[in-house]
Amino acid sequence: MDEGRISKILEEMDKKLDRVITAVVSRGEKLDTPASRDDLGQFRGKVMDALDKRMVVLQRLDQERVFTVEWIRRIGKDVERIKVHLKLA
């Protein structure tokens, strides 16, 4: 590799490192400020809303599972009756 290309790569890496350092410092400043009760309350509300939505999905899936199992039982009984009628069983 020639020195010019190496220099260019190092400069690009230096710029990227500067952006990373800026982001880390910015995050650190955010961590230094404690959350207020309102902030925590809003966060708790968002978490509870998300959990409620997931719970609704789980309840629907559970109901669907119950109905599917019952449907399979009915189909199985129908298949057995058809086998007897066709003298396959």
N, CA and C of each residue as an Amber inpcrd file, in Angstrom:
protein
   267
   0.8410000  -1.1840000   0.0000000   0.0000000   0.0000000   0.0000000
   0.8820000   1.2410000   0.0000000   0.4340000   2.2520000  -0.6990000
   1.2400000   3.4590000  -0.6720000   0.8240000   4.3280000   0.5090000
   1.6830000   5.2290000   0.8800000   1.4790000   6.0560000   2.0730000
   0.2580000   6.9540000   1.9600000  -0.0520000   7.4290000   0.7850000
  -1.2130000   8.2910000   0.5830000  -2.5140000   7.5710000   0.9080000
  -2.5860000   6.3340000   0.4760000  -3.8010000   5.5450000   0.7400000
  -3.9120000   5.2320000   2.2320000  -2.8040000   4.9000000   2.8530000
  -2.8020000   4.6200000   4.2960000  -3.2170000   5.8690000   5.0590000
  -2.7010000   7.0210000   4.6590000  -3.0630000   8.2920000   5.2980000
  -4.5510000   8.5530000   5.1860000  -5.1020000   8.3120000   4.0120000
  -6.5280000   8.5350000   3.7860000  -7.3680000   7.6230000   4.6730000
  -6.9870000   6.3610000   4.7600000  -7.7060000   5.3990000   5.6020000
  -7.6360000   5.8260000   7.0680000  -6.4590000   6.2520000   7.5150000
  -6.3080000   6.6940000   8.9040000  -7.1480000   7.9360000   9.1930000
  -7.2220000   8.8440000   8.2470000  -8.0480000  10.0430000   8.4250000
  -9.5270000   9.6780000   8.5350000  -9.9760000   8.7590000   7.6820000
 -11.3630000   8.3080000   7.7430000 -11.6600000   7.6430000   9.0890000
 -10.7440000   6.8120000   9.5420000 -10.9200000   6.1390000  10.8330000
 -10.9440000   7.1510000  11.9710000 -10.1310000   8.1870000  11.8570000
 -10.0880000   9.2410000  12.8760000 -11.4260000   9.9760000  12.9380000
 -12.0200000  10.2590000  11.7840000 -13.3280000  10.9120000  11.7460000
 -14.3990000  10.0310000  12.3880000 -14.3510000   8.7410000  12.0710000
 -15.3200000   7.8100000  12.6530000 -15.1480000   7.7320000  14.1660000
 -13.9080000   7.7150000  14.6170000 -13.6300000   7.6700000  16.0440000
 -14.1520000   8.9270000  16.7350000 -13.9980000  10.0790000  16.0880000
 -14.5320000  11.3290000  16.6470000 -16.0470000  11.2500000  16.8090000
 -16.7360000  10.6850000  15.8130000 -18.1980000  10.5510000  15.9130000
 -18.5760000   9.6100000  17.0480000 -17.8320000   8.5280000  17.2030000
 -18.1130000   7.5810000  18.2840000 -17.9000000   8.2400000  19.6380000
 -16.8100000   8.9630000  19.7810000 -16.5170000   9.6470000  21.0470000
 -17.6120000  10.6670000  21.3600000 -18.0490000  11.4090000  20.3580000
 -19.1250000  12.3890000  20.5530000 -20.4060000  11.6920000  21.0170000
 -20.7320000  10.5710000  20.4140000 -21.9340000   9.8320000  20.7950000
 -21.8220000   9.3120000  22.2230000 -20.6660000   8.7990000  22.5900000
 -20.4650000   8.2720000  23.9470000 -20.5890000   9.3930000  24.9750000
 -19.9780000  10.5330000  24.7030000 -20.0560000  11.6720000  25.6240000
 -21.5070000  12.1230000  25.7600000 -22.2230000  12.1760000  24.6630000
 -23.6310000  12.5830000  24.6750000 -24.4510000  11.6200000  25.5240000
 -24.2120000  10.3420000  25.3670000 -24.9300000   9.3370000  26.1730000
 -24.5730000   9.4830000  27.6470000 -23.3050000   9.7360000  27.9190000
 -22.8640000   9.9110000  29.3050000 -23.5410000  11.0920000  29.9660000
 -23.7190000  12.1730000  29.2120000 -24.3970000  13.3440000  29.7590000
 -25.8470000  13.0190000  30.0810000 -26.4810000  12.2290000  29.2410000
 -27.8640000  11.8370000  29.4920000 -27.9610000  10.9560000  30.7380000
 -26.9620000  10.1350000  30.9630000 -26.9710000   9.2540000  32.1330000
 -26.7140000  10.0190000  33.4290000 -26.0630000  11.1610000  33.3170000
 -25.7620000  11.9480000  34.5080000 -26.9920000  12.6370000  35.0800000
 -28.0140000  12.8400000  34.2560000 -29.2140000  13.5190000  34.7460000
 -30.1980000  12.4750000  35.2590000 -30.5690000  12.5500000  36.5350000
 -31.4890000  11.5520000  37.0810000 -32.8980000  11.7350000  36.5090000
 -33.6350000  10.6480000  36.4270000 -34.9970000  10.6930000  35.9060000
 -35.9360000  11.2180000  36.9840000 -36.8850000  12.0160000  36.5740000
 -37.8700000  12.5330000  37.5190000 -38.9770000  11.4960000  37.7140000
 -39.8170000  11.7320000  38.6840000 -40.9420000  10.8140000  38.9160000
 -41.8540000  10.7710000  37.6910000 -42.0510000  11.9140000  37.0550000
 -42.8860000  11.9550000  35.8570000 -42.2770000  11.1070000  34.7410000
 -40.9530000  11.2210000  34.5760000 -40.2700000  10.4240000  33.5530000
 -40.4530000   8.9390000  33.8260000 -40.2710000   8.5650000  35.0840000
 -40.4140000   7.1530000  35.4470000 -41.8600000   6.6950000  35.2710000
 -42.7980000   7.5660000  35.6150000 -44.2080000   7.2280000  35.4410000
 -44.5570000   7.0230000  33.9730000 -44.0430000   7.8970000  33.1130000
 -44.2910000   7.7550000  31.6800000 -43.6590000   6.4700000  31.1420000
 -42.4450000   6.1960000  31.6030000 -41.7610000   4.9740000  31.1680000
 -42.5550000   3.7450000  31.6090000 -43.0090000   3.7680000  32.8520000
 -43.7910000   2.6450000  33.3830000 -45.0630000   2.4700000  32.5590000
 -45.7180000   3.5750000  32.2200000 -46.9280000   3.5100000  31.4100000
 -46.6830000   2.8820000  30.0520000 -45.5720000   3.2760000  29.4220000
 -45.2320000   2.7170000  28.1100000 -44.9610000   1.2130000  28.2120000
 -44.2470000   0.8270000  29.2540000 -43.9350000  -0.5960000  29.4470000
 -45.2200000  -1.3830000  29.6800000 -46.0990000  -0.8510000  30.5230000
 -47.3510000  -1.5450000  30.8170000 -48.2250000  -1.6500000  29.5650000
 -48.2740000  -0.6020000  28.7480000 -49.0380000  -0.6550000  27.4980000
 -48.5010000  -1.7470000  26.5790000 -47.1800000  -1.8080000  26.4640000
 -46.5660000  -2.8250000  25.6090000 -46.8700000  -4.2280000  26.1320000
 -46.7860000  -4.3970000  27.4480000 -47.0840000  -5.7120000  28.0280000
 -48.5520000  -6.0780000  27.8460000 -49.4400000  -5.1030000  27.9950000
 -50.8660000  -5.3560000  27.7870000 -51.1450000  -5.8140000  26.3610000
 -50.5090000  -5.1670000  25.4010000 -50.6990000  -5.5520000  23.9990000
 -50.2220000  -6.9840000  23.7580000 -49.0950000  -7.3280000  24.3490000
 -48.5710000  -8.6870000  24.1770000 -49.4910000  -9.7090000  24.8520000
 -50.0690000  -9.3190000  25.9820000 -50.9630000 -10.2200000  26.6960000
 -52.2190000 -10.4920000  25.8640000 -52.7260000  -9.4680000  25.1920000
 -53.8990000  -9.6520000  24.3290000 -53.5670000 -10.6380000  23.2080000
 -52.3970000 -10.4860000  22.6210000 -51.9820000 -11.3970000  21.5490000
 -51.8880000 -12.8260000  22.0880000 -51.3050000 -12.9880000  23.2610000
 -51.1740000 -14.3290000  23.8480000 -52.5430000 -14.9320000  24.1610000
 -53.4690000 -14.1220000  24.6560000 -54.8080000 -14.6330000  24.9410000
 -55.4970000 -15.0850000  23.6610000 -55.3620000 -14.3050000  22.5990000
 -55.9550000 -14.6960000  21.3160000 -55.3520000 -15.9950000  20.8030000
 -54.0350000 -16.1160000  20.9090000 -53.3830000 -17.3460000  20.4540000
 -53.8420000 -18.5440000  21.2750000 -54.0110000 -18.3500000  22.5670000
 -54.4700000 -19.4420000  23.4290000 -55.8860000 -19.8570000  23.0520000
 -56.7660000 -18.8840000  22.8120000 -58.1280000 -19.2030000  22.3940000
 -58.1320000 -19.9190000  21.0470000 -57.3070000 -19.4500000  20.1420000
 -57.2250000 -20.0860000  18.8330000 -56.7420000 -21.5260000  18.9630000
 -55.7970000 -21.7520000  19.8510000 -55.2860000 -23.1100000  20.0770000
 -56.3970000 -24.0190000  20.5810000 -57.1950000 -23.5310000  21.5310000
 -58.2860000 -24.3370000  22.0890000 -59.2930000 -24.6810000  20.9920000
 -59.6890000 -23.7070000  20.1930000 -60.6540000 -23.9540000  19.1270000
 -60.0860000 -24.8910000  18.0650000 -58.8010000 -24.7620000  17.7650000
 -58.1690000 -25.6190000  16.7630000 -58.1430000 -27.0690000  17.2340000
 -57.8270000 -27.2840000  18.4930000 -57.7980000 -28.6500000  19.0440000
 -59.1870000 -29.2700000  18.9510000 -60.2030000 -28.5130000  19.3090000
 -61.5740000 -29.0310000  19.2400000 -61.9770000 -29.3230000  17.7920000
 -61.5850000 -28.4490000  16.8820000 -61.8910000 -28.6510000  15.4710000
 -61.2280000 -29.9310000  14.9540000 -60.0010000 -30.1630000  15.3660000
 -59.2870000 -31.3860000  14.9470000 -59.9910000 -32.6180000  15.4950000
 -60.4890000 -32.5620000  16.7230000 -61.2270000 -33.7070000  17.2970000
 -62.4790000 -34.0010000  16.4610000 -63.2170000 -32.9430000  16.1080000
 -64.4330000 -33.1360000  15.3070000 -64.0960000 -33.7250000  13.9450000
 -63.0510000 -33.2140000  13.3170000 -62.6360000 -33.7390000  12.0070000
 -62.2410000 -35.2140000  12.1430000 -61.5310000 -35.5380000  13.2270000
 -61.1270000 -36.9260000  13.4620000 -62.3260000 -37.8430000  13.5880000
 -63.3620000 -37.4010000  14.2930000 -64.5880000 -38.2070000  14.4320000
 -65.2580000 -38.3840000  13.0790000 -65.2930000 -37.2820000  12.2860000
 -65.8870000 -37.3690000  10.9520000 -65.1220000 -38.3560000  10.0860000
 -63.8150000 -38.3400000  10.1650000 -62.9790000 -39.2600000   9.3800000
 -63.2740000 -40.6920000   9.7890000 -63.4110000 -40.9430000  11.0920000
 -63.7000000 -42.3090000  11.5550000 -65.0560000 -42.7830000  11.0310000
 -66.0640000 -41.8960000  11.0570000 -67.3960000 -42.2710000  10.5450000
 -67.3350000 -42.5610000   9.0470000 -66.5690000 -41.7440000   8.3240000
 -66.4490000 -41.9560000   6.8740000 -65.7410000 -43.2760000   6.5970000
 -64.7160000 -43.6090000   7.3860000 -64.0000000 -44.8830000   7.2010000
 -64.9530000 -46.0600000   7.4190000 -65.7780000 -45.9550000   8.4700000
 -66.7270000 -47.0380000   8.7410000 -67.7230000 -47.1490000   7.5960000
 -68.2300000 -46.0250000   7.1210000 -69.1880000 -46.0110000   6.0280000
 -68.5820000 -46.6080000   4.7430000 -67.3130000 -46.3150000   4.5070000
 -66.6320000 -46.8330000   3.3110000 -66.0330000 -48.2200000   3.5460000
 -66.2090000 -48.7400000   4.7700000 -65.6800000 -50.0500000   5.1680000
 -64.1670000 -50.1090000   5.0330000 -63.4910000 -49.0080000   5.4470000
 -62.0250000 -48.9610000   5.4430000 -61.4710000 -49.2490000   6.8220000
 -62.3320000 -49.2400000   7.8230000 -61.8330000 -49.4630000   9.1920000
 -62.5590000 -50.6190000   9.8140000
